[in-house]
Amino acid sequence: MKAYLLLILAAIFYAGNLIIGKPVTAEIPPITLSFFRYIIAAFVIFPLGYREWKNNRALWKKEWKAILALSVTGLVLFNIFVYLALNYTTTINAGIVEASTPIFTLLLAFILFGDRFTAKQLFGVFISLFGVFFVITKGSLEVITNLQINIGDLIMLLAMVSWSVYSIFIKQHTWKFPTYGALLVMSVIAIILFIPLLPIEWEEIKQINWSWAIIGGTLYLGIFPSLIALMAYNKGVQELGPSRASIFLNLIPVFTMIGAVIFLKEQISFVQILGGLFVIIGVMITNRMGKKKNKSTTEIES
């Protein structure tokens, strides 16, 4: 029960990244917001990660390419794309597109590494991508023929591709690193990478109105989605395993829809509900097939 509650909390906090991020991005441009987010994250994780960083300094030097790739894809590009997308699309749309991440990870693994998947997994991929396409096009052929697709939805797709690449790197390299030390190092690297990009938004930075609501929202983004959600999710994975734990990520668009309606007064359309269902069902099919395949492999190896 504790693991289930932690995974539900992780999904809520991840959904909060979009719900809180929407009004905050209206005031703070995406690069600057991402920069402040990881300054806060680094400050909070420092007491936990300092010792692990200090005791593994040789490891960071040896694996600098891996840790840099993780920082660029998962912290820098992903967050810039997400916060930029929220300037142009609804929070609900962003949540639905985000739910398709496992599908893009599966497709990239197939393209880059030749990973195979079953016919049922392919069916799940098709259903999920159809759901994303349905939401982005608003279920209208006119949107497609007139090229009226929302640029924010397309940017959100880039964010998902970036996160999918990050997920592949995580699978390949995360076992090498201590959790808190890696979070600290990645946060510091992200901050360094953001600094030369900040002049791009200099005029917008000068116009930021630092109200208490904006400060509070930025603190939330730096603490809860960046650190607490990740810790809760990792604990859930330890207790239940990655296959069972990943199912809880399907709750993100659900919590995003609820939060967007309550706090942002967004309206849910039938197209969004139907598209969201297609995305979630497709992800569940691919995850279930992947779990069965892994189980069979384990039994053979045993």
N, C-alpha and C positions, 0 to 999 in steps of 0.2 A: 504493500500500500504506500509506503514511503517513496519507493521508486516511482510509482504512478503519479503521486502528487508532485514530485520534483520535475517530472517530464511535462506535466500539465503547466506548471509554473514556467518552465522554459519556453513552452509554446506561447504563453501569455506575454512574456517579456519580449520574445521575438516579434510578436504581433505589435507590441508597444513601440518597437523601433519604427514601424510605419505610421502608427496612429499619432505618436508624439512627434515623429519626424516631419509629418506633413505641415503643421503650423510653424515648426521651427525653421524648416527650409524656406518658408516664405520670408523669413527675416535674415537668416544666415545662409550665404551661398555654400554649395556642396563641398568644395575643397576645404574651405575654412571650417565648416561644421565637422567634417571628418578629422581635421587637424586637432580641434579642441576635444573631440570625442576621445582620441587616443592619448592626449595629454592627461585627461582625467583617468582613463583606464590605467595608464602607466603609473600614475600617482597612487591609485588604489591597490594595484597588484604588487607594488614595490615591496611592502613588508613580507609578502608571501614568496615573491620570486627572487629577491636579492640573493639569498643563500644558494638557491639552485643555479642562479646565473654565475655566482662566484665559484662554485664547486665544479662547474662544467665549462670553464672558459676555453679549454682546448677543444671541446666539442663544437662550440659556436664557430671557432675559426675553421675547423675541419669541414663542417657542414654549412658554410656560409651561403652557398648557392641554394640549398634547399630552404633555409630559413628566409632568404631574400625572396625566393619565388612564392613562399607562403604569404609573406607580408604584402607583396605587390598584388597578388590575385585576391586574397581574402580580406585584406584590410584597406588597401589603397583603392584599387579599381572598383571593387564591389561597392564600397560605401559611396564613392563619388557617383557611380552610376545610379545607385538607389536614391540618393538625395536629389540628384538632378532629375530623375524620373518623376519624383513626387511634386516637382514644380509644374508638371504637364498632365499628369494623370491622377485618377482618384486613388485613395488609399485602398479601396476594395479591389480595384483592378490590380494594383501592385501586389496585394496579398495573394490573389489567385495566381498570378504569374510566378510569384515566389514559390508557391506550392509545387511547381513543375520542376524544381531543381533536380530531384533524383532522376527524372527522365533525361535531362540534358547531360547529367553525369554518366548515365548508361550509354547514351549516344556517343559522347566524347571518348569513353573507354573503348567503344567499338571502333571508332574512327582512328584513334591514336595507337591503340594497343591490340586491336583485332579481337577484343573480348567478344565471345559469342553469347547470344541469348536465344531463348526458346521462342516458339511461335506464339505462345501465350504471353510472354513478355513483350514481344513485338506488338501484339494486340493491345496490351496495356499502354505501350508507348503511343500508339496511334490514338487511342481514346483520350489520353492526357493532352497530347499536342492539339487534338481537335478542340478540346475544351479551352485551351489557351487561345487558339485561333478564333474560336467562337466569341470569346470575350473581347479580344482586340478588335475584331471586325464588327462587334455589336450584333452579330448574327445577321448582317445585312450584305447582300451582294452589291448594293449601291456603294457601300464604303470601300469595297475591294475595287470595283471598276473605276471609281473616281479618285482612288488613292487618297482617301481621307482618314487613313489609319493614324491614331494618336501617336505622336512622336514619343511621348512619355512611356507608352507601352513598349515601344521598340527599344528604348533605352533600358527599360526594366529587363527585357530579354537579354541585353548585353550584360547586365548585372548577374543574371542567372548563369550565363555562360562562364563568366569570371569565377563565380562561386563554385561551379562544377569543376573547373580546372583546379581550383583550390582544394576541393574535396578529393580529387585524384591525388594531388600532392600529399594531402593529409594521410591518405591510405598508404602511400609509399614511404613517408618519412616520419610521421608523428610518433611512432614507437621509439625513435631515437632520442627524443627530447623529454626532459621533465616538464610537467604541465605548466606550472606557474612560472618557471624560468623562461620557457618558450614564449608564453604570453607577454612577459616583460620585454624580452628581446624583440619580438615582433612588433610590439607597440612602439618601442623606441625607434626601430628601423622605419616604421610607417611615419612617425613624426618627422624624421630626417628627410624622407622622400616628399612629404607634403610641403616642407618649407620653401623649396624653389618654385613650387606651383602657386603659392599664395599671392604673388604680385598680379597674377591673372585676374584675381577678384578684388584688387585693391580698392577700386572705386566703390564697389558694393560693401566692402568691409567698413569703410568710413561712414556708411549710412546705417549700420546696424543699430537698432534701438534695443539696448540691453535691459529689457524689462525683467521683473522677477520671474514672469512666466517663461521667458526665453532662457534665462539662466537655469531655472529648474528643469526645463525640457532638455537642455544640453547636458546637465548633470545626470539625468535619467539615461540618456543615450550612452554616456560614457561609462556608467556603472552597470545597469541592468542587462541590456542586450549584449554588451561587450564582455562582461565578466560573469555575473551571477547566473545568467541563462546558460552560458557555456559550462560552468561548474555543475549546475543542476543536471544538464543534459549528459555530461560525462559520467556523473554518478549513476544516472538512470541506465546508461549503456553498460556500466560495470555490473549492475544488478540484474538486468534483463537481457543483455546482449544487444548488438547493433540492429539486428533485423526487427525485433520487437519494439525497441526504443524509437526507431525511425518512423514507425507508424504514427507516433504522437505528433510529429511535425505536420501531419495532415490537419491538425487542429489550428494551425496558424491562420489560414484564410478564414476559418470560422470565427476565431476570436477577433481577427481584423475586421470582418464584417460587423460584428456586434459593437466593437469599439468605435468604428467609423460612424455608425448610425447614432450611437449614444453621445459621443463626445464631439464629433465633427459634423453631425447632422447631414451626413451623406445619405442618399436614397439608394436602396438596393433594387436593382432591376431583375426581371425574370431571366434575362440573358446572363447576368452575372451569377445568379444562383445555379442555373443550368450548366454554365461553363465551369463553375467551381466544382460541381458534382462530378463532371466528366474528368477534371484534373485529378481530384482525390481518388476516384474509382480507378483510374489508370495507374496512378502511383501505387495504390494498394495491390493491384494485380501484379505489377512488376516486382514489388517488394516480396510478395508472397511466393512468387515463382523463384525469386532469387534465394529466399530462405530455404525452400525445399531442395533446391539444387545444392546449396551449401551443406545441408544436412546429409544428403545422399553422399556427397564427396567425403564428409567426415566419417560416415559409416564404412565407406570403402577403404579409407586410409586406416581405420581402426582394425 
